[in-house]
Amino acid sequence: MDRDVRAERAAPAAVFERWRTARRAAIAALQQADPAQRLRWAAAPLKPTTLATTRLAEHWAHGLDITGPLDIPFPDTDRLRHIAWLAQSSLPYAFTLVGEEPHDVFCELTAPDGATWRYGQFEAKRSPAADAAVLRANAEWFGRAVGEAGRDSAGMIDEYRAFVSAWGFGFADITIPVHVYQGTADELVPPAWASDMTKAIPGATLTTFDGEGHFIAISHRADIVGDLLAPTA
């Protein structure tokens, strides 16, 4: 890859014109493609609409990679609705990859202009009883926490990358103290995963919360933070 990049180096104006030429060719090819015919792509074949949207997502994400370190303004625009659609539409496929039954997920987002974007069926918004109770009891705190996390999208992008990228080490390579927390009624992360991970990490310990769901980091945040801050031997 490095050799290919060096071979393509040119003056900025030439690189930009080359990019614009490729962009026009890509748009023309996507417009002429059969909407129902999947096109070959890196990870898996994609339909033209989805492939076009992934290109928008890549340009947006990597644009943040460039503008962030250089402190260049990169304001959100309503074109992000395409990326939001892609994220929500990809969830059923993501469920199948981890052996889960595909199901609809309701998403309600606030657009850059203040409008509301909704994706999926509203009925899907219902949470499991254990999680719904936690959200009702901590609604104000949870809203502030989500808003704070969303102030810097770079952090969330890094987290999503960690979901799909190789970490460069295995569980058996971890040498620092690790404590795993798991709700026994979690419908998002199977409790068996926590048990398997604890066994795979040398010296790791596991705390389970009987009858509780996915949001134990909210309902037990004081205890968990206290454990994190406690001195280790």
C-alpha positions as CSV (number, residue, x, y, z in Angstrom):
1,M,0.0,0.0,0.0
2,D,2.8,2.4,0.9
3,R,4.4,1.7,-2.5
4,D,1.2,2.4,-4.3
5,V,0.7,5.7,-2.4
6,R,4.2,6.9,-3.3
7,A,3.6,6.0,-6.9
8,E,0.5,8.1,-7.0
9,R,1.9,11.2,-5.4
10,A,1.5,14.5,-7.3
11,A,0.9,18.2,-6.9
12,P,-2.2,19.0,-4.8
13,A,-4.1,20.3,-7.8
14,A,-3.4,17.1,-9.7
15,V,-4.5,14.9,-6.8
16,F,-7.7,16.9,-6.4
17,E,-8.6,16.6,-10.1
18,R,-7.9,12.9,-10.1
19,W,-10.2,12.5,-7.1
20,R,-12.9,14.6,-8.9
21,T,-12.6,12.4,-12.0
22,A,-13.0,9.2,-9.9
23,R,-15.9,10.8,-8.1
24,R,-17.8,11.5,-11.3
25,A,-17.1,8.0,-12.6
26,A,-18.3,6.4,-9.4
27,I,-21.6,8.5,-9.4
28,A,-22.2,7.5,-13.1
29,A,-21.6,3.8,-12.4
30,L,-23.9,3.8,-9.3
31,Q,-26.7,5.7,-11.2
32,Q,-26.6,3.1,-14.0
33,A,-26.4,0.1,-11.7
34,D,-29.4,-2.2,-11.2
35,P,-30.8,-1.2,-7.7
36,A,-31.5,-4.8,-6.8
37,Q,-28.1,-6.2,-8.0
38,R,-25.4,-6.4,-5.3
39,L,-22.0,-5.1,-6.3
40,R,-18.7,-6.6,-5.2
41,W,-17.1,-4.7,-2.3
42,A,-14.4,-5.3,0.3
43,A,-16.2,-7.1,3.1
44,A,-19.4,-8.3,1.4
45,P,-21.5,-7.5,-1.8
46,L,-23.7,-4.4,-1.3
47,K,-26.6,-2.9,-3.2
48,P,-25.9,0.4,-5.0
49,T,-27.8,2.5,-2.5
50,T,-26.0,1.0,0.5
51,L,-22.6,1.2,-1.3
52,A,-23.1,4.9,-2.1
53,T,-24.1,5.6,1.5
54,T,-21.0,3.7,2.9
55,R,-18.9,6.1,0.7
56,L,-20.5,9.1,2.4
57,A,-19.9,7.5,5.8
58,E,-16.2,6.9,5.0
59,H,-15.7,10.5,3.7
60,W,-17.4,11.8,6.8
61,A,-15.5,9.6,9.3
62,H,-12.1,10.1,7.6
63,G,-12.8,13.8,7.2
64,L,-13.0,13.9,11.0
65,D,-9.7,12.0,11.2
66,I,-8.1,14.9,9.2
67,T,-9.9,18.0,10.5
68,G,-9.8,17.0,14.2
69,P,-6.0,16.9,14.6
70,L,-5.6,20.1,12.5
71,D,-8.4,21.8,14.4
72,I,-10.3,22.6,11.2
73,P,-14.1,23.2,11.6
74,F,-16.1,20.3,10.2
75,P,-19.7,21.2,10.9
76,D,-22.4,18.5,10.8
77,T,-25.0,18.9,8.1
78,D,-28.3,17.3,7.2
79,R,-26.4,15.0,4.8
80,L,-25.7,12.9,7.9
81,R,-29.2,11.5,7.6
82,H,-27.9,9.1,4.9
83,I,-25.3,7.8,7.4
84,A,-27.9,7.5,10.2
85,W,-30.1,5.5,7.7
86,L,-27.2,3.2,6.9
87,A,-26.4,2.6,10.6
88,Q,-30.0,1.7,11.5
89,S,-30.6,-0.3,8.3
90,S,-27.4,-2.4,9.0
91,L,-28.5,-3.5,12.4
92,P,-30.5,-6.6,11.4
93,Y,-27.5,-7.8,9.3
94,A,-25.2,-7.2,12.3
95,F,-27.5,-9.3,14.5
96,T,-27.2,-12.2,12.1
97,L,-23.3,-12.0,12.2
98,V,-23.4,-12.7,16.0
99,G,-26.0,-15.4,15.7
100,E,-28.9,-13.3,16.9
101,E,-32.4,-13.2,15.4
102,P,-32.7,-10.1,13.3
103,H,-35.2,-7.6,14.6
104,D,-36.1,-4.0,14.0
105,V,-34.6,-1.2,16.2
106,F,-36.3,2.2,16.5
107,C,-34.0,5.2,16.4
108,E,-35.0,8.8,17.0
109,L,-32.3,11.4,16.4
110,T,-32.0,15.2,16.5
111,A,-30.7,16.5,13.2
112,P,-28.2,19.3,13.0
113,D,-31.0,21.7,12.0
114,G,-33.1,20.6,15.0
115,A,-35.5,18.4,13.1
116,T,-36.3,14.8,14.3
117,W,-35.2,11.8,12.3
118,R,-36.9,8.5,13.0
119,Y,-35.9,5.1,11.6
120,G,-37.6,1.8,12.2
121,Q,-40.9,0.9,13.7
122,F,-41.9,2.8,16.9
123,E,-43.0,-0.5,18.5
124,A,-39.3,-1.6,18.6
125,K,-38.6,1.3,21.0
126,R,-39.9,-0.8,23.9
127,S,-37.0,-1.9,26.1
128,P,-36.8,-5.1,28.2
129,A,-38.5,-4.5,31.5
130,A,-35.2,-4.5,33.5
131,D,-33.7,-1.8,31.3
132,A,-36.9,0.3,31.0
133,A,-37.0,0.6,34.8
134,V,-33.4,1.8,34.9
135,L,-34.0,4.4,32.2
136,R,-37.2,5.7,33.9
137,A,-35.3,6.0,37.2
138,N,-32.3,7.7,35.7
139,A,-33.8,9.6,32.7
140,E,-32.3,13.0,33.5
141,W,-28.8,11.7,34.2
142,F,-28.9,9.4,31.2
143,G,-29.9,12.3,28.9
144,R,-27.0,14.4,30.2
145,A,-24.6,11.6,29.8
146,V,-25.6,10.9,26.2
147,G,-25.4,14.6,25.3
148,E,-22.0,14.9,26.8
149,A,-20.8,11.8,24.9
150,G,-22.2,13.2,21.7
151,R,-20.3,16.5,22.0
152,D,-17.2,14.8,20.5
153,S,-18.1,12.3,17.8
154,A,-14.4,11.2,17.5
155,G,-14.7,9.2,20.7
156,M,-17.7,7.3,19.5
157,I,-16.1,6.6,16.2
158,D,-13.0,5.1,18.0
159,E,-15.4,2.9,19.9
160,Y,-17.2,1.7,16.8
161,R,-13.8,0.9,15.2
162,A,-12.9,-1.2,18.2
163,F,-16.0,-3.3,17.6
164,V,-14.8,-4.3,14.1
165,S,-11.0,-4.0,14.2
166,A,-8.3,-6.4,15.4
167,W,-7.0,-5.2,18.7
168,G,-3.5,-6.6,18.2
169,F,-3.7,-8.8,21.3
170,G,-5.8,-11.6,22.8
171,F,-7.5,-12.0,26.2
172,A,-4.7,-14.2,27.4
173,D,-2.2,-11.4,26.8
174,I,-3.8,-9.0,29.3
175,T,-1.8,-8.6,32.4
176,I,-3.5,-5.7,34.2
177,P,-6.4,-6.3,36.7
178,V,-9.7,-6.8,35.0
179,H,-13.2,-6.9,36.6
180,V,-16.2,-7.8,34.5
181,Y,-19.8,-6.8,35.4
182,Q,-22.8,-8.5,33.9
183,G,-26.6,-8.4,34.4
184,T,-28.2,-11.9,34.3
185,A,-31.2,-10.6,32.4
186,D,-29.2,-8.7,29.8
187,E,-30.8,-9.3,26.4
188,L,-28.2,-7.4,24.4
189,V,-25.0,-9.1,25.7
190,P,-25.5,-12.7,26.6
191,P,-24.3,-13.5,30.2
192,A,-22.3,-16.4,28.9
193,W,-20.0,-13.9,27.0
194,A,-19.1,-12.3,30.3
195,S,-18.3,-15.7,31.9
196,D,-16.2,-16.8,28.9
197,M,-14.3,-13.6,28.8
198,T,-13.6,-13.7,32.6
199,K,-12.2,-17.2,32.2
200,A,-10.0,-16.2,29.2
201,I,-8.4,-13.2,30.9
202,P,-5.7,-14.2,33.5
203,G,-6.8,-13.2,37.0
204,A,-10.0,-11.5,35.9
205,T,-13.0,-11.5,38.3
206,L,-16.8,-11.3,37.5
207,T,-19.6,-9.7,39.4
208,T,-23.2,-10.5,38.2
209,F,-26.4,-8.6,39.1
210,D,-29.3,-11.1,39.3
211,G,-32.4,-10.1,37.3
212,E,-30.8,-6.9,35.9
213,G,-30.3,-6.0,32.3
214,H,-27.9,-4.2,30.1
215,F,-27.8,-0.9,31.9
216,I,-26.0,-1.9,35.1
217,A,-23.3,0.7,34.3
218,I,-26.1,3.2,35.0
219,S,-27.9,1.6,38.0
220,H,-24.6,0.6,39.6
221,R,-22.4,3.4,38.4
222,A,-21.3,4.5,41.9
223,D,-20.2,1.0,42.8
224,I,-18.4,0.4,39.5
225,V,-16.6,3.7,39.6
226,G,-15.6,3.0,43.2
227,D,-14.1,-0.3,42.2
228,L,-12.1,1.5,39.4
229,L,-10.8,4.0,41.8
230,A,-9.9,1.6,44.5
231,P,-6.2,1.0,45.0
232,T,-4.9,-2.3,43.6
233,A,-2.4,-4.6,45.4
